Structures are given as structure tokens and as C-alpha cells.
Amino acid sequence: MVRFPILFGALFSLFSFSCSAFAQIPPTPPPPSPTVQSTPTLDTDQDKIPDDQDPDDDNDGVLDAQDPFPKNAKEQKDNDSDGIGDNADEDDDNDKIPDTQDKFPFDAHEKGDMDGDGKGDNEDDDMDGDGIRNDAEILRGTNPKKYDTDGDGVNDGEDSFPLDPAFHLDTDGDGIPNEKDPDDDNDGVPDEIDAFPLDPKEKYDTDGDGIGNFSDPDDDNDGLSDIEELRKGTSSTNPDTDGDGVPDGKDDLPLDPTESKDSDWDGLGDNADPNDHNKGPVIKIAPFSKAYWGELFQIDARESYDPEGEPLQFFWEVLQSNGEVLATYSGDLFPIIFHSIGTYTIRLTVTDDGKESRSQEIKVSVSFSQKNWFFMGGGLLFCIGIGFGGRWAWQNRHEWGKRKRRSI
């Protein structure tokens, strides 16, 4: 009985101490409130406009909406979309060819431009620029990637023998190289005597002026054009036709080897002319109208004159095509009536007191006038009428006789 109270008392004392100790522990203070730090506003280009309000954050002139690198002022494009800006990217089109070696650094389908024509080799139908299409080069055996396949210095397009470095020219296209062809232009004249062996239109150069006779208006360079020489009867390839030492262009009588000067232009050389200074008459025939059958026609030479003032004599001749003289007349105004149609030659010879003469021929065509046709048509109808009337009368008379006989 005595131990129980003691044990109880000890337990009570221990409990009391624990409670008092517990009651003496101070309360735990609440945790401090977290500190809120403000985030600084981003302004990449330092233009005092926040990036979230700035349409061009890096101020490189390209709007952010179009700029694959909106915060990098050194980059604006990325051609191959590899995340590296074109300025920093050493292969912008990602074709494995560095931009420094790529003729088309932004085109992945093109790399080279062999002929430098601005068109990529893949697209260019004549990549070597020799004037022959790539497919044609393959057919003829030349290299479409080589301007001069045989390496003779002549491009394939101009080389007649593009696979033979020894030859390249065949002017006449006969398959024989010019070096072996005796007539390069195939004009029928051997090269050794052909002034223009590579020009089939030209063979000779009579005057050696570098212009072929075919193109040269004065082949012999004598001062007379080829046309003038033809009219005068001189040679267009001989500068001195009569061989008197005076070029045809300076020779008043280029077909007479004994004469070269005709001071008075009377057609008679000074050596044979007793009066070198008589210039002779000047013939002037006035323009004339058409000549008609059966009508008066006049040719007027009254404006002819003599430089020395000498009186003139006029003599007219009408010639047929065979040269036969049909009529003659004297006087400066020639009246004539033609009774046949056709073309006539009329020659006028004018002589001065010094017996110097000049002649001139004209052609006159004679035709029917409307008045002629009218009268001729009326006459023809009259004749036709008489013919039909006579036939009608004969037929009726014949029929009347048959009836009469039948009635008998």
C-alpha cells in the first residue's frame, strides 16, 4: 500500500514537468512572403521601343514578320532554310558547292555557267556557247561541254572539221578542206588565179582596188563606169581600149588610136580637124506629143544654136527599121503626116557655117487615135452590113426561085 502512492506521486510529478515544459515552447513564426522582382523590358535595337511593340526589333530595315532573324541586324534571309543566315552561310542554296565557287549561289539546281551567258548549264541548251545545241553535238560526236572539241583554236560551230585539229575550213562545203581544195569557193576559177578565192561571186579585180569586178562600178578604174563603157563600145576591163596611152575616161575618142583630143567636140579629133576650136552646133529638140496615123505631126528644133553664133542648116531624115530613108526635109520645124503605123527613126543633122555638124536621132511611134478607130469602126460596120445585106438578098432570091419552080 505504501509503494503505490509513491509510484503514483512520481508519475504525477513527471507528467506535471512535461506539461510545464511543453507549455514553455514558443510558437513557430510564419514564413516570410516571397520577394517579387520585376523583369526588365527587352529592346534589342536600343531604339527605346520595346521589342514586343517594335515592328523591326533589330532595326535592319526588314520587318520582323518577314525577317527569319528578327533580333540579328546582320541577317535578313535564309535561302536554304538551314537556320544560318545567308550572310554567314557559306553555301546559301545548300547544293554542296561553296558560294565562292557557285555561279548561282541561291539556286540549288544550277552551279555553273560554262559560256558565261547568264544561263545555268542545266537550263542552257548550248552550254559551251559554240553555236551548236547540246543534243546536236552529241549526234555529231563533239563535246557539248567543250567549246573547241579538237583544240585547233576554232569553235565547233565554225569548224567544218570539228574532230580534226589539222583542218577547220571548207568554204564551198564540198567536204575537201581549203588547204587541199584547188578551188575553195567552187566558182570554176582555180584559187591561184582567183582574186577572191573564198568568194564565189567574185573572181577578178582588174584594177586591183580590192573590189571584185562584179561589185565594182568601174572595173578598170579608167574614169568611165562599166555602163558608160558599154554605151561607148570601150572595154570595161582595159583602161586604154585603143592603146594610145590615154585612159578611156580622158580620151575624147577612146576607140581611135590616132586621136585622143577633140577640143571642139565635133566628133573629129584635133589631129584631123582643120578647125579645132569650132565647137559646132548644139541640137535642142522640144518635147513632142504622140504621133497618130493620118494626122499632122511636127518636130521642133528651133531652140538649137551655135556657140559661135554662126547660122545653122537643118536636115531631117525619116528612116525605116532597115535604115532605108523614107523622106527628107530641110528646116528647123519638121512637119510630117504618117500613113502607116509603127516606130520610125528620125535623124536630124545640124551644120554651121564652119561645116561643123552634129546629129541626133529620135524614135517616133505612130498609132491610131480614137478618131481613127471611130472612122475605121464605122467603115467596118458598113462593110459588114453590106455583106450581110447581100447574103440576105441572095438567100431570099434563091428561096423565091425555088418556090417559083415548085409552083411550076
C-alpha positions in Angstrom: 0.0 0.0 0.0 2.8 2.3 0.8 4.6 1.7 -2.7 1.6 2.5 -4.8 1.2 6.1 -3.6 4.9 6.7 -4.1 4.7 5.4 -7.7 1.6 7.4 -8.4 3.2 10.5 -7.0 6.3 10.1 -9.1 4.2 9.7 -12.3 2.2 12.8 -11.4 5.3 14.8 -10.9 6.8 13.6 -14.2 3.6 14.5 -16.1 3.4 17.9 -14.4 7.0 18.6 -15.5 6.3 17.5 -19.1 3.3 19.7 -19.4 5.0 22.6 -17.9 7.9 22.1 -20.3 5.6 21.8 -23.3 3.8 24.9 -22.2 7.1 26.9 -22.3 8.0 26.2 -26.1 7.5 29.4 -28.1 5.2 29.3 -31.2 6.8 28.9 -34.7 6.7 32.2 -36.7 5.0 32.3 -40.2 7.4 32.0 -43.3 8.3 35.4 -44.9 6.5 36.5 -48.0 8.4 35.9 -51.3 10.1 39.0 -52.9 8.7 39.8 -56.4 11.4 41.1 -58.8 10.3 43.0 -61.9 11.6 41.6 -65.4 13.5 44.4 -67.4 11.8 45.3 -70.8 13.8 43.9 -73.8 14.8 46.5 -76.5 17.2 44.7 -79.0 18.0 47.7 -81.2 18.0 50.2 -78.3 15.5 52.4 -80.1 13.5 52.9 -76.9 10.7 50.8 -78.3 10.2 47.5 -76.5 10.6 44.5 -78.7 7.0 43.4 -78.0 5.9 46.7 -79.6 8.7 47.2 -82.2 7.8 46.0 -85.7 11.6 45.8 -86.5 13.4 44.6 -83.4 16.9 44.6 -84.9 16.3 47.8 -86.9 17.7 46.2 -90.1 15.0 47.5 -92.4 13.2 44.2 -92.6 10.0 43.8 -90.6 10.1 41.1 -88.0 7.2 39.3 -89.8 9.4 38.9 -92.8 12.7 38.5 -91.1 13.8 35.0 -90.2 16.4 36.6 -87.8 14.3 39.4 -86.2 16.9 40.1 -83.5 20.0 39.9 -85.7 20.7 43.0 -87.7 23.3 41.2 -89.8 20.9 38.6 -91.2 17.7 39.0 -93.0 17.4 35.9 -95.2 18.0 32.2 -95.1 17.7 30.9 -98.7 18.1 27.2 -97.8 16.2 27.4 -94.5 19.1 25.8 -92.6 18.9 28.2 -89.7 22.1 30.0 -90.9 21.6 33.5 -92.3 22.8 34.0 -95.9 25.5 36.4 -94.9 27.1 33.9 -92.6 26.2 30.8 -94.6 29.0 29.7 -97.0 26.6 27.6 -99.1 23.3 29.6 -99.3 21.5 27.1 -101.6 22.8 24.0 -99.8 24.0 22.4 -103.1 27.3 21.4 -101.6 29.1 24.0 -103.7 30.6 26.9 -101.7 29.1 30.2 -102.7 32.6 31.4 -103.8 32.6 28.7 -106.5 28.9 28.7 -107.3 27.8 30.8 -110.3 24.3 30.6 -108.9 24.7 30.6 -105.1 20.9 31.0 -104.5 19.8 28.3 -107.0 20.3 24.7 -105.9 19.5 23.5 -109.4 22.4 25.4 -111.0 26.0 25.6 -110.2 28.0 26.5 -113.4 27.7 28.8 -116.4 30.3 27.4 -118.8 29.7 30.0 -121.6 29.1 32.9 -119.3 25.8 33.8 -120.9 23.9 34.2 -117.6 22.0 30.9 -118.1 22.9 27.9 -115.9 24.4 24.9 -117.6 21.4 22.7 -116.7 19.0 25.0 -118.4 21.3 26.1 -121.3 20.7 24.1 -124.5 24.1 25.2 -125.7 26.2 25.1 -122.5 29.6 25.7 -124.2 28.3 28.6 -126.3 29.8 27.3 -129.6 26.6 27.8 -131.5 25.6 24.1 -131.6 22.8 22.7 -129.4 23.9 20.1 -126.8 21.9 17.3 -128.4 23.3 18.1 -131.9 26.9 18.0 -130.5 26.2 14.5 -129.1 24.9 13.4 -132.6 27.9 14.8 -134.5 30.4 13.5 -131.9 31.6 16.8 -130.5 31.7 17.6 -126.8 28.8 19.7 -125.6 30.8 20.9 -122.7 33.8 21.9 -124.8 33.8 25.0 -126.9 36.6 23.6 -129.2 36.5 19.8 -129.2 39.6 19.3 -131.3 41.5 22.1 -129.8 42.6 23.8 -133.0 41.5 27.2 -131.9 38.3 27.3 -133.9 35.0 26.7 -132.0 32.9 23.7 -133.1 30.2 25.9 -134.6 32.6 27.4 -137.1 34.8 24.4 -137.6 34.0 22.4 -140.7 36.1 19.6 -139.3 35.5 19.8 -135.5 37.1 16.5 -134.8 40.2 17.1 -136.9 42.7 19.6 -135.4 44.6 19.7 -138.8 41.7 21.4 -140.7 38.8 23.7 -139.9 37.7 25.5 -143.1 35.7 24.2 -146.1 34.3 27.3 -147.8 32.3 25.6 -150.6 31.1 22.7 -148.3 32.4 20.0 -150.7 34.0 18.0 -147.9 37.5 19.0 -149.0 39.5 21.2 -146.6 40.5 24.5 -148.2 44.1 23.5 -147.6 43.6 20.7 -150.1 40.9 22.2 -152.3 42.2 23.7 -155.6 39.0 25.8 -155.9 37.9 26.8 -152.4 34.8 28.7 -153.4 33.9 26.3 -156.2 33.4 29.2 -158.7 35.2 27.4 -161.5 38.4 29.6 -161.2 41.4 28.0 -159.5 42.5 29.7 -156.3 45.9 30.5 -157.8 44.3 32.9 -160.3 41.2 33.9 -158.3 41.5 37.3 -156.7 38.8 36.3 -154.2 39.3 32.5 -153.7 36.8 32.4 -150.8 34.0 34.4 -152.5 32.0 32.5 -155.2 30.5 35.8 -156.5 33.9 37.4 -157.3 36.8 36.1 -159.4 38.7 39.1 -160.8 39.8 42.5 -159.6 41.1 44.2 -162.8 42.1 47.4 -161.3 43.4 45.9 -158.0 41.4 48.2 -155.8 40.2 45.3 -153.6 36.7 45.4 -155.0 35.7 42.5 -157.2 34.6 43.3 -160.8 31.1 42.0 -160.0 30.7 44.7 -157.4 33.0 47.4 -158.8 31.2 50.0 -160.9 34.4 50.8 -162.8 36.3 47.6 -163.2 39.4 49.0 -164.9 39.4 52.3 -163.0 39.7 54.4 -166.2 37.2 57.0 -165.1 34.3 55.5 -167.1 31.8 53.4 -165.4 31.2 49.9 -166.8 27.8 51.1 -168.1 29.4 54.1 -169.9 31.9 51.8 -171.4 29.2 49.6 -172.7 27.4 52.5 -174.3 30.6 53.9 -175.9 31.8 50.5 -177.0 35.0 50.6 -175.0 36.3 47.7 -172.8 35.4 47.7 -169.1 38.5 45.6 -168.3 41.0 47.6 -170.4 41.7 51.1 -169.1 43.0 52.2 -172.6 40.9 50.4 -175.2 42.5 51.9 -178.3 46.0 51.6 -176.8 47.0 55.2 -177.5 48.4 55.8 -174.0 45.4 57.8 -172.8 42.9 56.2 -170.4 39.4 55.9 -171.8 38.0 58.3 -169.3 40.3 61.1 -170.5 40.3 60.1 -174.2 37.8 62.1 -176.2 38.0 59.4 -178.9 38.7 56.2 -176.9 38.2 54.0 -180.0 40.6 55.9 -182.3 44.3 55.1 -181.6 45.3 58.2 -183.7 43.2 60.6 -181.7 42.7 61.4 -178.0 41.6 65.0 -178.1 38.6 66.7 -179.6 38.8 70.3 -178.5 35.6 71.5 -180.2 33.6 68.3 -179.5 32.7 67.9 -183.2 33.5 64.2 -183.3 36.6 64.9 -185.3 39.9 64.5 -183.5 42.2 67.5 -183.3 44.8 65.8 -185.5 42.4 65.5 -188.4 40.2 68.6 -187.6 41.3 71.7 -189.6 39.4 73.9 -187.1 39.9 72.6 -183.6 38.2 75.5 -181.9 34.9 75.4 -183.7 32.6 73.9 -181.0 29.9 73.1 -183.5 26.1 73.5 -183.1 24.1 72.4 -180.1 20.9 70.5 -181.0 17.8 71.0 -178.9 14.6 69.2 -179.8 11.5 70.3 -178.0 9.4 67.6 -176.3 6.7 66.3 -178.7 3.3 64.8 -178.4 2.2 61.4 -179.7 2.1 60.8 -183.4 -1.1 59.4 -185.0 -1.8 57.9 -188.3 -3.0 60.4 -190.9 -2.6 63.4 -188.7 -0.1 66.3 -188.9 2.9 65.8 -186.6 5.6 68.4 -186.0 9.1 68.1 -184.5 10.5 71.4 -183.3 14.3 72.1 -183.3 14.1 75.9 -183.3 15.9 76.2 -180.0 19.1 74.7 -181.4 22.0 77.1 -181.5 25.7 77.6 -182.4 28.1 78.7 -179.5 29.9 81.0 -182.0 26.6 82.4 -183.3 27.0 81.0 -186.8 23.8 80.4 -188.8 22.7 76.8 -188.9 21.3 74.4 -191.6 18.8 71.7 -190.6 18.4 68.4 -192.5 15.9 65.8 -191.4 15.7 62.1 -192.4 12.9 59.6 -191.8 14.3 56.1 -191.6 12.7 52.7 -191.5 13.9 49.9 -189.2 16.2 48.6 -192.0 17.8 52.0 -192.4 16.0 53.0 -195.6 15.3 56.7 -196.0 11.6 57.3 -196.5 11.6 61.1 -196.5 13.8 64.1 -196.0 13.2 67.7 -195.1 15.2 71.0 -194.6 14.2 73.5 -191.9 14.2 73.8 -188.1 10.5 72.8 -187.8 9.7 69.5 -189.4 6.0 68.8 -190.3 5.1 65.3 -191.4 2.0 63.1 -191.8 2.5 59.3 -191.3 0.3 57.0 -193.4 1.5 53.8 -191.6 1.6 52.8 -188.0 4.9 51.6 -186.4 8.1 53.0 -185.0 10.2 55.4 -187.1 13.8 56.7 -186.5 14.1 60.4 -187.4 17.6 61.8 -187.7 18.4 65.5 -187.5 21.8 66.8 -188.8 22.6 70.4 -188.0 25.6 72.2 -189.7 27.1 75.6 -189.0 29.0 77.9 -191.4 32.3 76.3 -190.4 30.9 73.0 -191.7 30.8 71.5 -188.2 27.9 69.1 -188.0 26.1 67.4 -185.1 23.5 64.7 -185.5 20.8 63.4 -183.2 18.3 60.6 -183.6 14.9 60.2 -182.0 12.3 57.4 -182.1 8.7 58.2 -183.0 5.9 55.7 -182.5 2.8 56.1 -184.7 -0.5 54.6 -183.6 -4.2 55.1 -184.3 -6.0 57.8 -182.5 -9.6 57.4 -181.0 -10.8 59.4 -184.0 -9.1 56.9 -186.3 -10.7 54.0 -184.5 -14.1 55.6 -184.7 -14.0 56.0 -188.5 -12.4 52.6 -189.0 -15.0 51.0 -186.8 -17.8 52.7 -188.7 -16.4 51.6 -192.0 -16.0 48.1 -190.8 -19.6 48.0 -189.6 -20.7 49.4 -193.0 -18.8 46.7 -194.8 -20.3 44.0 -192.5 -23.7 45.5 -193.1 -23.3 45.3 -196.9 -22.1 41.8 -196.6 -25.0 40.6 -194.5 -27.5 42.5 -196.7 -26.1 41.0 -199.9 -26.2 37.5 -198.4 -29.8 38.0 -197.2 -30.9 39.3 -200.6 -29.2 36.3 -202.3 -30.8 33.8 -199.9 -34.3 35.3 -200.4 -33.9 35.4 -204.1 -32.8 31.8 -204.2 -35.7 30.8 -202.0 -38.2 32.7 -204.3 -36.8 30.9 -207.3 -37.2 27.5 -205.6 -40.8 28.4 -204.8 -41.4 29.5 -208.3 -40.0 26.4 -209.6 -42.0 24.4 -207.2 -45.1 26.2 -208.3 -44.3 25.4 -211.8 
